[in-house]
Each structure stands twice: as C-alpha cells, then as structure tokens.
Amino acid sequence: MNNRESQLQAFNRLLDIMDDLREKCPWDKKQTLESLRHLTIEETYELGDAILNNDLQEIKKELGDLLLHIVFYAKIGSETNAFDIADVANSICDKLIDRHPHIYGDVVVADEEEVKRNWEKLKLKEGKKSVLEGVPKSLPALVKASRIQDKVKGVGFDWEESHQVWDKVQEELQELQDEIQLGNQDTIEAEFGDVLFSMINYARFLKVNPEDALERTNKKFIKRFQYLENKAGELGKSLADMTLAEMDVFWEEAKRLPK
C-alpha cells in the first residue's frame, strides 16, 4: 500500500468512527455546531502551545483533535443536507485553485509578496467589499491587529521602511506620555492602544510574530516566578512575607537559569 492509499484509508476510518459515535454515543449525539465551537477554539490553542514548545508528538495529537472537529462539523452539516465532508474539501480545493492562478493559470509572479497581493485582490473580485472582511471579529485583539496590518499590506497600504514605523512608535509613545500628564483615563487608554498597534506593526517589519513573542515572554516570566515561589518555600516563607529586595535575589538567580 502506498502512502496516499494509507492516508485515505486512515481518513475513511475516522469517517466510519464518526458515524458510529454520532449514532451510538449519548454525548456525541447531543452535540451541535454551537456546542462544539468553544471546544474547537480550546483545541486550537492547545495546538498553538504544542507548536511553540516544538513538541512534534503533541502537535500530531492536537492536529488529530482538530481533524476530529472538522469531521464532526461536517457530519452535523450532512444531517440537514447543508454540506458534508466532500463539500468541505471541494470548497477549499476550488478556493485554492482560484487563488493560485500562478500555479493553475497563466499568471506570473515574482515573489511571495506578489502572491499575497494577488490573493487579496482576488478576494475583492469574489464580492468582498473590504479586504478586512476576512478578519474574524472574535479574534483576540493582539492577533486581530496583526491580521489587519497584514491584510492592508496586501493591497499596498503600508510603510516603506522600518525606520518609519519605529518613528511612529516613538510618536505614539510621546502622545501617550502627554495624555498621562493630562490625566484623562479614556484618552490614555486610546493612546495606549495606539502604542500597542504601532509596536505590532513594527514587529511585522522585524519579521517577528508578536503573539509568539509575547507568549515566549509569558512562559519565561512564569518559569522565573515559579522558581521564586519554590525558593521562598524552601525557606519556609510565603512571598507575601518577603521584601522586594529578598525576592530580587532569587529573581536574578532565575534569570541565569538555562532557557
């Protein structure tokens, strides 16, 4: 059996199991598109964690969980003749062919950036009124800002040089400081948002994913803080009983731990 045959066999096995579960399992029988939604989001974040940890075995497992959800949604859709897994697969196949005229047509592109620009132009031709329609409203704000900036870049709305973006960061920081001096909380929040938005934009020019960068810092802080908690426990103290100077000694030790 060649690799493609084994892949199709495995997928057919999953479809058969999904049929069984939907028919026979009390929990699976009760699920709806809406009831699965929050679980799918949770699984997506778990996959994201596995990718950041570069845990290939965990990535494989989490991809399986997400694949199950896709099959589950398609099974529910088939029960009302709305769509089935073939419709789902054919829909994305058709989209990929339409969006890649440089592969399946006679369009010539120079590089990755031209592919992305063409992608956004093709979406507008498909009837979308705005290139930002494809940004989900429920995305976390940091991820949404990154996607917004990436989308508008695709139609040429972008800075030309990274130093221009850094200048904008500096400008926004100064505006934030000015509002802090005035003490208007609502305007401070607005300017703080502008600072974050400009920093996310700068990250794009540095080829840094801001979500990944922040999560790396989160993980680093958690590791160091838990070291601090453990050291306090070894002394029979709680952190609340320690001075900042005492905690800082262990914090500096934590910073020297292997990454």
Backbone as CSV, one residue per row, in Angstrom:
resi,resn,N_x,N_y,N_z,CA_x,CA_y,CA_z,C_x,C_y,C_z
1,MET,0.845,-1.198,0.000,0.000,0.000,0.000,0.882,1.249,0.000
2,ASN,0.624,2.150,-0.960,1.435,3.369,-0.984,0.946,4.362,0.070
3,ASN,1.716,5.430,0.229,1.429,6.378,1.303,0.072,7.050,1.132
4,ARG,-0.309,7.427,-0.121,-1.586,8.078,-0.343,-2.744,7.135,-0.010
5,GLU,-2.600,5.867,-0.350,-3.647,4.896,-0.034,-3.820,4.743,1.477
6,SER,-2.711,4.714,2.200,-2.796,4.572,3.657,-3.410,5.813,4.293
7,GLN,-3.134,6.985,3.712,-3.726,8.219,4.220,-5.239,8.221,4.021
8,LEU,-5.670,7.825,2.825,-7.108,7.774,2.547,-7.799,6.729,3.411
9,GLN,-7.125,5.610,3.645,-7.686,4.565,4.494,-7.873,5.071,5.921
10,ALA,-6.874,5.807,6.419,-6.973,6.358,7.770,-8.111,7.371,7.862
11,PHE,-8.273,8.193,6.824,-9.348,9.186,6.835,-10.713,8.504,6.776
12,ASN,-10.834,7.459,5.947,-12.080,6.701,5.889,-12.401,6.062,7.241
13,ARG,-11.362,5.601,7.920,-11.560,5.018,9.253,-12.141,6.044,10.207
14,LEU,-11.610,7.277,10.145,-12.125,8.337,11.010,-13.584,8.656,10.674
15,LEU,-13.926,8.689,9.390,-15.311,8.955,8.996,-16.243,7.860,9.515
16,ASP,-15.792,6.604,9.451,-16.608,5.490,9.955,-16.821,5.599,11.463
17,ILE,-15.752,5.951,12.180,-15.858,6.105,13.636,-16.804,7.249,13.975
18,MET,-16.708,8.357,13.224,-17.599,9.486,13.472,-19.053,9.084,13.272
19,ASP,-19.334,8.282,12.240,-20.695,7.775,12.018,-21.168,6.971,13.223
20,ASP,-20.282,6.107,13.735,-20.645,5.278,14.888,-20.937,6.134,16.116
21,LEU,-20.066,7.097,16.378,-20.222,7.925,17.571,-21.498,8.747,17.511
22,ARG,-21.767,9.308,16.355,-22.970,10.142,16.208,-24.247,9.321,16.391
23,GLU,-24.180,8.036,16.035,-25.355,7.169,16.139,-25.522,6.560,17.525
24,LYS,-24.399,6.251,18.189,-24.467,5.402,19.378,-24.055,6.068,20.685
25,CYS,-23.237,7.116,20.636,-22.726,7.721,21.875,-23.656,8.836,22.352
26,PRO,-24.155,8.766,23.592,-25.084,9.797,24.090,-24.517,11.211,24.018
27,TRP,-23.228,11.358,24.332,-22.628,12.702,24.304,-22.520,13.209,22.875
28,ASP,-21.985,12.387,21.987,-21.785,12.811,20.606,-23.121,13.100,19.908
29,LYS,-24.150,12.356,20.249,-25.463,12.562,19.639,-26.046,13.932,19.988
30,LYS,-25.677,14.473,21.139,-26.251,15.740,21.606,-25.557,16.968,21.034
31,GLN,-24.370,16.803,20.482,-23.582,17.971,20.089,-24.179,18.687,18.887
32,THR,-23.974,20.009,18.879,-24.404,20.876,17.783,-23.208,21.693,17.308
33,LEU,-23.394,22.417,16.219,-22.330,23.314,15.762,-21.945,24.296,16.857
34,GLU,-22.956,24.801,17.564,-22.712,25.807,18.611,-22.022,25.194,19.828
35,SER,-22.415,23.981,20.211,-21.830,23.381,21.415,-20.373,22.989,21.203
36,LEU,-19.988,22.733,19.965,-18.604,22.345,19.674,-17.677,23.551,19.542
37,ARG,-18.251,24.726,19.308,-17.447,25.900,18.968,-16.364,26.193,19.997
38,HIS,-16.733,26.281,21.273,-15.735,26.658,22.293,-14.687,25.567,22.462
39,LEU,-15.098,24.316,22.214,-14.137,23.218,22.309,-13.114,23.293,21.175
40,THR,-13.586,23.684,19.998,-12.681,23.827,18.851,-11.661,24.931,19.110
41,ILE,-12.136,26.038,19.678,-11.216,27.137,19.999,-10.162,26.670,20.999
42,GLU,-10.595,25.909,22.009,-9.661,25.386,23.012,-8.626,24.466,22.371
43,GLU,-9.086,23.593,21.469,-8.161,22.683,20.792,-7.151,23.456,19.949
44,THR,-7.589,24.545,19.338,-6.691,25.349,18.516,-5.588,25.968,19.368
45,TYR,-5.952,26.439,20.554,-4.937,26.995,21.452,-3.978,25.913,21.941
46,GLU,-4.494,24.705,22.176,-3.620,23.614,22.595,-2.627,23.253,21.496
47,LEU,-3.090,23.299,20.245,-2.171,23.084,19.133,-1.118,24.191,19.098
48,GLY,-1.553,25.421,19.330,-0.607,26.538,19.351,0.465,26.361,20.407
49,ASP,0.071,25.876,21.592,1.047,25.614,22.654,2.057,24.553,22.219
50,ALA,1.556,23.490,21.601,2.437,22.400,21.171,3.435,22.886,20.125
51,ILE,2.964,23.769,19.223,3.858,24.310,18.195,4.937,25.175,18.832
52,LEU,4.544,26.034,19.789,5.532,26.879,20.461,6.550,26.052,21.233
53,ASN,6.108,24.914,21.766,7.020,24.030,22.505,7.816,23.116,21.585
54,ASN,7.530,23.185,20.285,8.182,22.319,19.299,8.074,20.847,19.690
55,ASP,6.912,20.474,20.227,6.644,19.097,20.651,5.923,18.388,19.513
56,LEU,6.664,17.689,18.680,6.098,17.116,17.464,5.045,16.047,17.756
57,GLN,5.268,15.251,18.799,4.274,14.235,19.142,2.971,14.882,19.617
58,GLU,3.095,15.954,20.376,1.901,16.658,20.853,1.205,17.375,19.690
59,ILE,1.983,17.911,18.761,1.401,18.537,17.573,0.561,17.520,16.813
60,LYS,1.100,16.312,16.649,0.359,15.256,15.948,-0.968,14.975,16.639
61,LYS,-0.951,14.871,17.959,-2.176,14.591,18.711,-3.182,15.730,18.588
62,GLU,-2.698,16.959,18.702,-3.612,18.103,18.641,-4.178,18.295,17.240
63,LEU,-3.393,17.992,16.217,-3.920,18.031,14.859,-5.034,17.008,14.685
64,GLY,-4.861,15.849,15.323,-5.910,14.837,15.291,-7.190,15.335,15.940
65,ASP,-7.046,16.038,17.062,-8.226,16.586,17.740,-8.951,17.589,16.850
66,LEU,-8.180,18.452,16.180,-8.798,19.431,15.289,-9.449,18.757,14.081
67,LEU,-8.789,17.720,13.547,-9.364,16.995,12.421,-10.683,16.343,12.814
68,LEU,-10.740,15.823,14.022,-11.994,15.254,14.519,-13.098,16.308,14.517
69,HIS,-12.780,17.507,14.959,-13.779,18.576,14.995,-14.277,18.920,13.591
70,ILE,-13.375,18.964,12.627,-13.778,19.258,11.249,-14.729,18.188,10.737
71,VAL,-14.373,16.922,10.992,-15.232,15.810,10.570,-16.571,15.864,11.299
72,PHE,-16.540,16.241,12.578,-17.760,16.329,13.387,-18.696,17.404,12.815
73,TYR,-18.159,18.582,12.528,-18.978,19.649,11.946,-19.585,19.200,10.622
74,ALA,-18.771,18.533,9.798,-19.262,18.075,8.502,-20.361,17.026,8.668
75,LYS,-20.215,16.159,9.664,-21.244,15.151,9.928,-22.560,15.815,10.317
76,ILE,-22.483,16.819,11.187,-23.691,17.539,11.598,-24.314,18.241,10.393
77,GLY,-23.480,18.842,9.553,-23.988,19.512,8.366,-24.683,18.558,7.414
78,SER,-24.168,17.326,7.327,-24.753,16.352,6.398,-26.141,15.905,6.848
79,GLU,-26.417,16.022,8.145,-27.695,15.540,8.678,-28.870,16.419,8.256
80,THR,-28.582,17.633,7.830,-29.639,18.512,7.311,-29.422,18.792,5.825
81,ASN,-28.522,18.019,5.215,-28.195,18.174,3.798,-27.651,19.565,3.471
82,ALA,-27.048,20.222,4.496,-26.445,21.544,4.276,-25.092,21.404,3.578
83,PHE,-24.283,20.478,4.066,-22.972,20.186,3.476,-22.442,18.912,4.113
84,ASP,-21.487,18.266,3.444,-20.808,17.120,4.042,-19.307,17.295,3.866
85,ILE,-18.549,16.281,4.251,-17.089,16.428,4.238,-16.561,16.608,2.817
86,ALA,-17.251,16.014,1.827,-16.834,16.209,0.434,-17.023,17.663,0.023
87,ASP,-18.140,18.262,0.438,-18.377,19.676,0.130,-17.308,20.561,0.764
88,VAL,-16.948,20.230,2.004,-15.919,20.996,2.708,-14.594,20.920,1.953
89,ALA,-14.199,19.695,1.574,-12.922,19.503,0.884,-12.938,20.157,-0.492
90,ASN,-14.035,19.975,-1.230,-14.112,20.565,-2.566,-14.143,22.087,-2.514
91,SER,-14.760,22.630,-1.467,-14.816,24.082,-1.320,-13.421,24.675,-1.182
92,ILE,-12.594,24.064,-0.329,-11.249,24.610,-0.150,-10.386,24.318,-1.375
93,CYS,-10.611,23.186,-2.043,-9.867,22.898,-3.274,-10.158,23.947,-4.334
94,ASP,-11.445,24.254,-4.517,-11.830,25.255,-5.515,-11.228,26.614,-5.185
95,LYS,-11.253,26.964,-3.895,-10.690,28.252,-3.480,-9.195,28.311,-3.761
96,LEU,-8.476,27.242,-3.422,-7.034,27.225,-3.626,-6.674,27.331,-5.105
97,ILE,-7.429,26.659,-5.953,-7.175,26.740,-7.390,-7.434,28.155,-7.898
98,ASP,-8.561,28.747,-7.461,-8.904,30.111,-7.895,-7.902,31.138,-7.398
99,ARG,-7.390,30.921,-6.175,-6.496,31.909,-5.573,-5.028,31.715,-5.986
100,HIS,-4.746,30.674,-6.759,-3.364,30.425,-7.192,-3.287,30.366,-8.726
101,PRO,-3.650,31.470,-9.384,-3.579,31.474,-10.857,-2.153,31.341,-11.383
102,HIS,-1.154,31.610,-10.522,0.236,31.431,-10.929,0.632,29.953,-10.946
103,ILE,-0.217,29.093,-10.380,0.015,27.651,-10.427,-0.950,26.988,-11.410
104,TYR,-2.217,27.382,-11.332,-3.257,26.736,-12.137,-3.747,27.611,-13.291
105,GLY,-3.025,28.680,-13.570,-3.381,29.557,-14.674,-2.123,30.080,-15.338
106,ASP,-2.241,31.231,-15.975,-1.103,31.775,-16.731,-0.520,33.045,-16.107
107,VAL,-0.871,33.302,-14.832,-0.328,34.471,-14.138,1.107,34.202,-13.712
108,VAL,1.958,35.206,-13.860,3.361,35.106,-13.443,3.581,36.006,-12.239
109,VAL,4.209,35.470,-11.194,4.511,36.260,-10.000,6.012,36.243,-9.744
110,ALA,6.472,37.322,-9.121,7.914,37.452,-8.874,8.330,36.837,-7.549
111,ASP,7.466,36.971,-6.535,7.868,36.511,-5.218,6.642,36.299,-4.331
112,GLU,6.903,35.958,-3.059,5.847,35.693,-2.081,4.942,36.905,-1.875
113,GLU,5.537,38.096,-1.851,4.742,39.295,-1.599,3.731,39.539,-2.713
114,GLU,4.116,39.253,-3.947,3.182,39.435,-5.056,2.050,38.414,-4.970
115,VAL,2.356,37.201,-4.507,1.315,36.195,-4.297,0.289,36.699,-3.293
116,LYS,0.754,37.293,-2.197,-0.154,37.788,-1.163,-1.001,38.948,-1.668
117,ARG,-0.404,39.834,-2.462,-1.165,40.953,-3.016,-2.250,40.449,-3.963
118,ASN,-1.896,39.479,-4.794,-2.877,38.909,-5.716,-4.010,38.231,-4.966
119,TRP,-3.673,37.577,-3.858,-4.665,36.871,-3.032,-5.748,37.852,-2.569
120,GLU,-5.324,39.005,-2.065,-6.280,39.987,-1.567,-7.108,40.578,-2.713
121,LYS,-6.488,40.808,-3.856,-7.221,41.346,-5.000,-8.270,40.347,-5.491
122,LEU,-7.923,39.076,-5.499,-8.858,38.039,-5.932,-10.051,37.949,-4.991
123,LYS,-9.807,38.135,-3.694,-10.918,38.089,-2.742,-11.906,39.225,-2.986
124,LEU,-11.411,40.387,-3.353,-12.301,41.507,-3.658,-13.120,41.219,-4.914
125,LYS,-12.500,40.552,-5.882,-13.228,40.192,-7.097,-14.333,39.182,-6.810
126,GLU,-14.162,38.409,-5.720,-15.160,37.407,-5.362,-16.391,38.025,-4.700
127,GLY,-16.377,39.344,-4.500,-17.558,40.002,-3.950,-17.353,40.631,-2.593
128,LYS,-16.184,40.436,-1.976,-15.935,41.073,-0.686,-15.793,42.580,-0.893
129,LYS,-16.425,43.359,-0.005,-16.392,44.803,-0.128,-15.147,45.403,0.516
130,SER,-14.536,44.665,1.418,-13.354,45.158,2.125,-12.362,44.025,2.324
131,VAL,-11.079,44.360,2.226,-10.056,43.343,2.474,-10.056,42.909,3.936
132,LEU,-10.722,43.689,4.793,-10.744,43.363,6.223,-11.930,42.481,6.609
133,GLU,-12.773,42.121,5.649,-13.914,41.266,5.959,-13.479,39.893,6.455
134,GLY,-12.291,39.461,6.032,-11.826,38.136,6.411,-11.198,38.059,7.788
135,VAL,-11.165,39.173,8.523,-10.595,39.162,9.875,-11.712,38.861,10.865
136,PRO,-11.689,37.698,11.522,-12.780,37.340,12.442,-12.929,38.351,13.576
137,LYS,-14.168,38.712,13.879,-14.420,39.677,14.937,-14.030,39.143,16.304
138,SER,-14.082,37.823,16.483,-13.828,37.233,17.800,-12.355,36.940,18.060
139,LEU,-11.470,37.304,17.117,-10.038,37.093,17.361,-9.570,37.908,18.561
140,PRO,-8.630,37.374,19.349,-8.009,38.209,20.391,-7.410,39.468,19.766
141,ALA,-7.451,40.558,20.492,-7.102,41.865,19.932,-5.698,41.909,19.347
142,LEU,-4.729,41.264,20.013,-3.355,41.312,19.520,-3.244,40.583,18.179
143,VAL,-3.859,39.415,18.080,-3.836,38.656,16.833,-4.600,39.416,15.750
144,LYS,-5.720,40.016,16.135,-6.531,40.763,15.167,-5.739,41.936,14.593
145,ALA,-5.019,42.661,15.437,-4.220,43.790,14.957,-3.185,43.320,13.938
146,SER,-2.554,42.199,14.218,-1.548,41.657,13.304,-2.170,41.270,11.968
147,ARG,-3.342,40.646,12.003,-4.023,40.231,10.778,-4.498,41.451,9.978
148,ILE,-5.008,42.472,10.679,-5.440,43.692,9.995,-4.276,44.302,9.216
149,GLN,-3.147,44.419,9.879,-1.982,45.040,9.245,-1.478,44.211,8.078
150,ASP,-1.527,42.907,8.218,-1.096,42.025,7.141,-2.036,42.136,5.944
151,LYS,-3.337,42.262,6.221,-4.330,42.367,5.154,-4.152,43.654,4.342
152,VAL,-4.019,44.786,5.037,-3.925,46.053,4.307,-2.593,46.167,3.559
153,LYS,-1.581,45.498,4.090,-0.305,45.460,3.370,-0.489,44.807,2.005
154,GLY,-1.382,43.817,1.947,-1.605,43.087,0.705,-2.138,43.933,-0.431
155,VAL,-2.721,45.094,-0.106,-3.208,45.997,-1.163,-2.370,47.273,-1.225
156,GLY,-1.183,47.223,-0.615,-0.243,48.331,-0.758,-0.308,49.415,0.289
157,PHE,-1.181,49.261,1.319,-1.273,50.278,2.366,-0.263,49.924,3.460
158,ASP,0.937,50.462,3.329,1.997,50.059,4.241,3.114,51.098,4.246
159,TRP,3.935,51.038,5.274,5.126,51.868,5.330,6.165,51.306,4.356
160,GLU,7.098,52.164,3.941,8.123,51.714,3.007,9.363,51.201,3.718
161,GLU,9.712,51.840,4.844,10.941,51.482,5.550,10.654,51.246,7.029
162,SER,11.430,50.344,7.647,11.211,50.003,9.059,11.450,51.197,9.973
163,HIS,12.380,52.100,9.584,12.658,53.257,10.451,11.440,54.181,10.528
164,GLN,10.615,54.190,9.480,9.392,54.998,9.519,8.419,54.452,10.569
165,VAL,8.376,53.134,10.661,7.484,52.504,11.638,7.991,52.758,13.050
166,TRP,9.297,52.697,13.231,9.860,52.969,14.552,9.616,54.424,14.956
167,ASP,9.725,55.331,13.996,9.405,56.736,14.273,7.963,56.877,14.735
168,LYS,7.062,56.082,14.127,5.652,56.121,14.506,5.473,55.598,15.930
169,VAL,6.220,54.572,16.287,6.167,54.055,17.666,6.566,55.157,18.639
170,GLN,7.662,55.842,18.333,8.139,56.925,19.198,7.097,58.039,19.306
171,GLU,6.460,58.359,18.187,5.420,59.393,18.174,4.249,58.991,19.072
172,GLU,3.832,57.736,18.957,2.703,57.261,19.763,3.063,57.222,21.247
173,LEU,4.299,56.866,21.559,4.738,56.862,22.961,4.690,58.271,23.545
174,GLN,5.113,59.251,22.756,5.084,60.635,23.232,3.650,61.099,23.452
175,GLU,2.747,60.721,22.540,1.343,61.092,22.697,0.746,60.440,23.941
176,LEU,1.174,59.217,24.229,0.713,58.553,25.453,1.204,59.301,26.683
177,GLN,2.474,59.680,26.680,3.026,60.420,27.815,2.296,61.751,28.016
178,ASP,1.965,62.418,26.918,1.242,63.686,27.003,-0.119,63.498,27.671
179,GLU,-0.821,62.432,27.297,-2.144,62.182,27.869,-2.054,61.754,29.331
180,ILE,-0.974,61.027,29.665,-0.778,60.642,31.072,-0.633,61.902,31.928
181,GLN,0.088,62.893,31.407,0.257,64.151,32.133,-1.081,64.862,32.331
182,LEU,-1.972,64.744,31.340,-3.285,65.391,31.431,-4.247,64.614,32.318
183,GLY,-4.001,63.315,32.441,-4.778,62.509,33.390,-6.154,62.081,32.929
184,ASN,-6.430,62.126,31.627,-7.723,61.674,31.108,-7.647,60.177,30.827
185,GLN,-8.319,59.375,31.666,-8.177,57.924,31.591,-8.631,57.356,30.250
186,ASP,-9.739,57.882,29.719,-10.251,57.366,28.450,-9.254,57.621,27.324
187,THR,-8.666,58.813,27.294,-7.697,59.144,26.242,-6.395,58.390,26.446
188,ILE,-6.020,58.154,27.713,-4.825,57.341,27.994,-4.994,55.947,27.403
189,GLU,-6.176,55.381,27.605,-6.429,54.031,27.065,-6.343,54.032,25.540
190,ALA,-6.904,55.056,24.913,-6.873,55.155,23.449,-5.435,55.254,22.945
191,GLU,-4.626,56.081,23.610,-3.237,56.243,23.176,-2.408,55.000,23.466
192,PHE,-2.729,54.321,24.556,-2.028,53.072,24.873,-2.313,52.045,23.772
193,GLY,-3.561,52.012,23.318,-3.906,51.129,22.202,-3.124,51.463,20.955
194,ASP,-2.941,52.760,20.687,-2.163,53.184,19.523,-0.711,52.720,19.632
195,VAL,-0.152,52.771,20.853,1.224,52.309,21.065,1.324,50.816,20.743
196,LEU,0.385,50.043,21.265,0.405,48.602,21.013,0.267,48.300,19.521
197,PHE,-0.656,48.998,18.869,-0.885,48.778,17.445,0.378,49.084,16.637
198,SER,1.053,50.181,16.996,2.263,50.552,16.266,3.408,49.570,16.547
199,MET,3.474,49.034,17.776,4.503,48.044,18.096,4.265,46.738,17.330
200,ILE,3.006,46.355,17.211,2.672,45.148,16.444,3.052,45.347,14.976
201,ASN,2.825,46.555,14.485,3.214,46.872,13.109,4.731,46.788,12.945
202,TYR,5.460,47.296,13.936,6.925,47.255,13.871,7.426,45.812,13.909
203,ALA,6.744,44.976,14.691,7.126,43.565,14.759,7.084,42.929,13.373
204,ARG,6.096,43.319,12.580,5.972,42.769,11.228,7.197,43.115,10.387
205,PHE,7.699,44.330,10.545,8.886,44.740,9.793,10.141,44.028,10.286
206,LEU,10.121,43.625,11.547,11.251,42.866,12.101,11.123,41.379,11.828
207,LYS,10.014,40.984,11.151,9.702,39.574,10.877,9.563,38.784,12.183
208,VAL,8.916,39.435,13.154,8.627,38.812,14.448,7.120,38.661,14.577
209,ASN,6.663,37.467,14.954,5.244,37.273,15.234,4.975,37.787,16.641
210,PRO,4.198,38.858,16.799,4.032,39.462,18.125,3.346,38.526,19.124
211,GLU,2.407,37.710,18.655,1.741,36.761,19.546,2.739,35.751,20.096
212,ASP,3.577,35.198,19.216,4.592,34.232,19.648,5.609,34.887,20.580
213,ALA,5.999,36.114,20.243,6.989,36.813,21.062,6.462,37.050,22.473
214,LEU,5.203,37.490,22.569,4.615,37.751,23.882,4.435,36.462,24.665
215,GLU,4.052,35.393,23.977,3.873,34.121,24.670,5.205,33.572,25.176
216,ARG,6.279,33.777,24.426,7.609,33.376,24.909,7.952,34.129,26.192
217,THR,7.628,35.421,26.223,7.885,36.208,27.426,7.008,35.735,28.583
218,ASN,5.742,35.402,28.297,4.861,34.859,29.329,5.461,33.608,29.953
219,LYS,5.899,32.696,29.089,6.470,31.437,29.577,7.735,31.689,30.402
220,LYS,8.552,32.635,29.936,9.785,32.975,30.655,9.465,33.545,32.036
221,PHE,8.468,34.438,32.087,8.093,35.032,33.371,7.554,33.965,34.320
222,ILE,6.694,33.081,33.813,6.120,32.019,34.655,7.224,31.148,35.243
223,LYS,8.183,30.777,34.404,9.287,29.921,34.871,10.078,30.602,35.980
224,ARG,10.380,31.879,35.788,11.174,32.598,36.786,10.384,32.835,38.065
225,PHE,9.095,33.148,37.926,8.283,33.413,39.112,8.084,32.134,39.927
226,GLN,7.906,31.024,39.243,7.748,29.758,39.965,9.042,29.344,40.660
227,TYR,10.184,29.694,40.079,11.466,29.479,40.758,11.505,30.287,42.049
228,LEU,11.037,31.522,41.951,10.975,32.396,43.126,10.078,31.802,44.206
229,GLU,8.912,31.292,43.798,7.991,30.668,44.761,8.628,29.450,45.429
230,ASN,9.309,28.641,44.624,9.947,27.441,45.180,11.034,27.799,46.180
231,LYS,11.831,28.820,45.870,12.899,29.236,46.779,12.321,29.787,48.085
232,ALA,11.224,30.510,47.966,10.578,31.005,49.180,10.083,29.836,50.021
233,GLY,9.528,28.821,49.354,9.050,27.643,50.078,10.169,26.914,50.783
234,GLU,11.341,26.833,50.154,12.493,26.177,50.786,12.913,26.890,52.066
235,LEU,12.642,28.204,52.114,12.965,28.983,53.316,11.819,28.985,54.321
236,GLY,10.743,28.309,53.962,9.575,28.274,54.843,8.822,29.587,54.872
237,LYS,8.925,30.350,53.796,8.262,31.650,53.737,7.247,31.672,52.595
238,SER,6.308,32.593,52.691,5.459,32.904,51.537,5.997,34.182,50.923
239,LEU,5.679,34.402,49.668,6.169,35.616,49.008,5.675,36.871,49.709
240,ALA,4.488,36.787,50.273,3.926,37.952,50.959,4.762,38.353,52.170
241,ASP,5.554,37.395,52.713,6.382,37.672,53.891,7.760,38.210,53.516
242,MET,8.082,38.209,52.242,9.415,38.601,51.811,9.418,40.039,51.308
243,THR,10.548,40.697,51.462,10.699,42.048,50.920,11.023,41.939,49.423
244,LEU,10.845,43.043,48.724,11.197,43.051,47.308,12.679,42.775,47.100
245,ALA,13.507,43.270,48.025,14.953,43.046,47.918,15.271,41.563,48.039
246,GLU,14.585,40.866,48.965,14.801,39.425,49.121,14.348,38.659,47.879
247,MET,13.197,39.061,47.350,12.693,38.383,46.151,13.601,38.626,44.964
248,ASP,14.179,39.814,44.905,15.010,40.163,43.759,16.255,39.287,43.673
249,VAL,16.765,38.830,44.810,17.934,37.939,44.818,17.608,36.664,44.045
250,PHE,16.462,36.069,44.351,16.070,34.831,43.672,15.662,35.087,42.222
251,TRP,15.101,36.265,41.966,14.725,36.603,40.597,15.964,36.670,39.704
252,GLU,17.021,37.263,40.226,18.272,37.324,39.461,18.837,35.937,39.238
253,GLU,18.702,35.046,40.243,19.126,33.664,40.060,18.316,33.006,38.951
254,ALA,17.024,33.245,38.957,16.142,32.640,37.958,16.527,33.091,36.541
255,LYS,16.966,34.336,36.410,17.339,34.855,35.090,18.572,34.153,34.544
256,ARG,19.377,33.551,35.445,20.590,32.860,34.992,20.338,31.380,34.689
257,LEU,19.099,30.916,34.896,18.777,29.521,34.602,18.834,29.273,33.097
258,PRO,19.131,28.023,32.701,19.122,27.723,31.262,17.750,27.992,30.659
259,LYS,17.712,28.497,29.457,16.445,28.825,28.802,15.834,27.572,28.190
